[in-house]
């Protein structure tokens, strides 16, 4: 494969990892032959096996869970397995190794564009990426948001992320947007104006809260025993990233951050709001991120997700904003559920979330028409 020149380095690396895994555990070979596992799922198992010093490749329970999760859910299953098998010493050692190897490299691409590659520890990279995704989401709403067809937007998601990272580097991670506005700056940056043909893109007609900081919300989960020093061998987890080193945890605790205590019952459900409000509270959003960690359907990062009512709020059956009746889904899956009149439920056997056609009392009415020019913005 290596000499043929027809296979990418990644494909060669994955093929070698799969071969080693099959030799180590013949049961995986049997599952591939019976089509219980795909090559993509075996790649996920091999990656988890490397991160857990060989534990994943011999765990029948883990392998069965990956097989039952399908391709979309396999990475989430693997992430949870890696987190459960992490320890403080090993995580710190891996962080130190990544920090030692950190580098930045500027190069030209085959598209005749310029690129910068940042290669380093996952905590730093994910902090920057989370900030970029948050600001890019602000640009999405400024460019038209959901009120404008995606092919009419002046920028693609990749272009918004590029503009966001450039602006973050120029402004600093803690710039206050209101201060920039007072100085005469555009809240969607000079890059937004340059991207739109014929001038600045129009803002979204949908009401959105004003964002006054580009700092992202980064959720770190740690037990009380870990924070208090009673369980030093445990590893804290940056939700969406995985286990983090104790030195990274110490930096966040020492910084000006909010420490939120959550007490979980038997089903891990801390907050109920009933019909008193439609939108999930900030505390509920945090609780969902800690509980679900990612989109429960496709495994998308929590930063791309929102709270979804299992029973739609405005459906005939009238959903409630209780933590037991909310679930974390990404925008894409959220649209898919509503547009296709489906309902989400938890399979009692596998304990995984799945979709099925919704009964009439669970279908929310169509959204009201979008406002025309000169009309007041929708507030939903």
N, C-alpha and C positions, 0 to 999 in steps of 0.2 A: 504493500500500500504506500509506503514511504517513497519508494523509488518510482512509482508510476507517475507521480506528479498530478494525479487526477483527484486526489482526496485531500481535504483541508487538514491542517494540523489538529484542529479540534475534533474532527471526525476520527482521525487516527488515534488520538488520545482516548476518546470514548470507547473505541473498538477494543483497545488494549485493556481498559478498565473492565469492560464487560467480560472479556475473555478470562481475566484473573478472577472475577467474581463468580463466573460459572464453574471454574475449576475449584474454587474454594467451597461453593455450596451447589451441588448438583440439583438440588430442588428448584433453584432458579432456572436452570436449563429446562427442566420439566414444565415449569409454568410458561416459559417462552414457547415451547413446543405446543402446549395446549392453548396458546393465545390468551392466557390469563395475564401475562405481562407483555408490554410493548418494549421496544428498544429504548424509548424515552423514559419509561418507568424504571428500567434497569439502570439507565444512566443516573437517575435520581438516587437509587439504592447505592450505587457505587460511590457517588459523591458523599452520601451520608456515612457510608462505611469508612471512607477516608477521614472524615471529620470526627468519628467516634472510635478511632483506633481499632477498627475491625468488628465492632459490636453490631452494626446495622446489618452486615452481610450474612450473619448467622442467626438473626432474630426472626423466627418464623412468624411471630405476631406482627412485627413491623412489616415484613414482606407481604403478608396477607393484607395488611391495612393499605399499603401502597397499591396493591392489585385492586382492592375494592374501591379505592378513591378515584380511579380513572386518571387520565393524563393530567387534567386541570388541577385536581386536588392532591396529586402525589407530592408536590413540592411543599405544600403546607404540612402534610403528614411527616415528611422528612425533617422539616424545620423544627417541629415539636419534638421529634425523637432526639435530634441533636441537642436541643435545649435541655431536655430531661437528663441527658447523659453528660452534661457539661459539669466541670468543677472549676473552682476559682484558680487553682495553680495552672491547670492546663490552658484556661482561657487567657490568663495574664501572659503566659509564655508565648502563646500564639499572637497576642497583641504586640508584645515586644518584638517578635520576629517581623511582623508586618511593618512596624515603625522603623525598624532597622533597614528594611528594604525600600522604604518610601522614595519616590522620585517623581519628577515631572519631565515630560519630554515633548518638544515641539517638532512637528514634522509636516511635510506636505502629503496630501492624499492623491490617489489616482483620479480624483474628480477635479484636480487643480484647485483645491481649497486648502486652507491651513487648519491644522488641528493641534490641540494640546491634550496629552494623556496624563492623567493623575493616577499614580499607582501607589497605594499605601494601605493604612489600616482602615478597616470597615467602619469604625466609629466616626472618623473624620470624613470619609467619603459620604457616608449616609447622612451626616449632619448637613453637608453642603447640598446634597441632592434633595433632601427634604425641604430646605430653604428655597431651592430652585423650583420645585414642584408647587410650593405654596405661592410664590410670586407668579409663576406661569399661569396658575389658576386665576389669579387676579387679572392677568392680561386677557385670559379667555373671556371673562365676564365683560371686560372693557371693550373687547373686540366684537361683542354681540351676544356672547353666551348662548344659551339655549333658544333665544329668540331669533337666532340667525342660523340658517342651514350651514352645516359644517363645511360644505364646499364653497360657501360664500365668505368664510372668514378670511381676513387678510393674511393670516399666518397659520401654519400647521402647528401641531403640538410640539414637534421637534424644534421648530423655529422659535416658538415661545420659550422653550426651555433654554435655548441658546441665548436669547435676549435676556432672560432672567439671570443666568449665570454671569453674563457680562456685566449687568447692572449691579449684581451683588458684589462682584469683585471691585467695581468702581466705587460703590457706595458704602460697602461694609455690611456685615450681616445684621447689625442692629440699627440701621438707619430708620428713622421715623418718617413715614410717608407724608404725614401732615406738615413736618418741617420743610420737606422738599416742596410741597405745594405752596407754603408761605413764601418760599424763595422764588416762586414762579415756575416750578417744574411741573411736568405732566405726570400724574400718578401712574400712568402706564408706560413711562419712560420714553426717551427720544427714539429708542428702537421701535416702539409701537407706531410712532408717527411716520417713520421712514418706511415701515412695512406696508402701509396702506396706500394704494394708488390714489392720487388726487387729494392727499391730506390725511389728517388724523382720522382713525376709524371711530365710528359712533359708539357710545357706551351702551351697555345692555339696558333694555327697557325694564328688565325684571329687577325688583328691589333687592339689593344685597347690602348687608351691613358694611360700613366703612372699615377698612383694615388700616390700622395705624402703625403696624410694625410688620417687618418681613421675617421676624423670627418664627420659625416653624414650631409646631407642637411635637415634641419628641417624647414618647412615653417609655419609661423604664420601669420594669416590674421587678420588685425585690421583696422578699419576705421581711417581716419585722425582725426576725432573728438574724437575718443577714445584715440589715442596716445597723442593728444594735451590737453586732459582733459576736452573738451567741452561736452563729453557724458560719464560721469563716470559710469553710470548704465549699459552700454553695456558690453558684454564679448568678449574678443578676442578669436580666434580659432586656435588651433594647427591642421593643416590639417591632417586628418587621425586619430586624437585622439579625437577631440571635443573641447568644451569650456575650456579655461584654466584660472586659478586664476590670479588676478592682480599682485600678488607677483611673479608669474612665468614670466609673461610678463615683469615686471620690471627687473628681472634678465637677460633676453635676451637683453633688450634694453641697459642695463648697460654693457653687455659683448661686446667683439669685434666681432660684427655681421654686416652683410650687411643689411641695410634697403632699400628696393626697393619700390618706389612709382609706382603704376599702375593706370592709368586713363582709365575707362571703358566706352565704348559707349553704345548705346541702347541695343545692343546684347552682351555686355560684351566682346568685341574683341579688344585687344590692339596692336597686332603686326603682320606685314605682311612682308614676305621676297621673295615671288614669286618664280621664277625659279633660283634665284641667288645662292641658296645653297640647298642641299638635306636635311641635318640634321638640326633639330630644334635647335635654339640657346639656351643658358642657360636661357636667359630672357623668351623665349617662353616656355621652360620647366616649369619655375616657374609660368608663366601665366596659363598654362594648369592645374597645380596642384591646383592653387587657384580657377580656374573656374570649373574644373571637379571633383576635390577632390579625386577621386579614379577611378579604372577601370570602365568605363561607362557600361560595359557589365556584369561583374560578381561581381563588388564591391570590388575587391582586393585592398589592401593598395597602396597608391600612390608610395611608395618606391619600389614597384615591377613593376611599369608601365613605359612606354615610349610613345613618341609621334608617332602616327600612321597617315599616310596620308589617308584621306578619299578616295581620288583618288590617287592610287599608283604613286610614283614619276616616275618610269620607265614603266608605262602602256602606251599603245598607245595614250591615251588622255592626258598624261603628267600632273601629279599632281604638285601642287605648295605648297611651305612651308609657307603658310599663316595661321595665328592663326584661321581663320574661316574655314580652310580646314584641321585642325589637331584635333585629339581627343586622350584622354589618355586611353590606354589599357595595360593590363598586358601581360607578355611574352606568357602565355598559350593562351589567346584570340587572340593575335597577330598571333601566329602560326596557330591557327584554321582558322582565316580569310583567310590567304594566301594559306594554304594547301588545303582548301576546296573551293577556288575560290569564296569567298563571298565578299560582300560589306556592309559597315556599313552606316546606315542612321538614321535620327531622325524622329520618328513618329510624324506627325503634331498634332495628337489628344492628346496623352499622354505626348509628349515632351521627351520620353525616346528613347535611342539609341537601334536599333535592326539590325538584319542581314537578308540578302536575297541573292540569287544567283547573282553573278556579270555578267554584260554584257561583251561581248568580249573586248570592248575598255577599260574596267576597270580592266582587268586581267594583272598583271605584268608577264613578262617572267620568266621561271624557273631560279633559281640562278645558277651561273657558278659552275662547278665542284670544289670540294675542292682540294687544292694543294697537290701534293705528296711530299714525302721526298725530301728535297733539293730545292724545289721550293720557290719562294718568297711568303710571306704571302698575303692573300687577304686583300684589303683595301676597305671596303664597307661602 
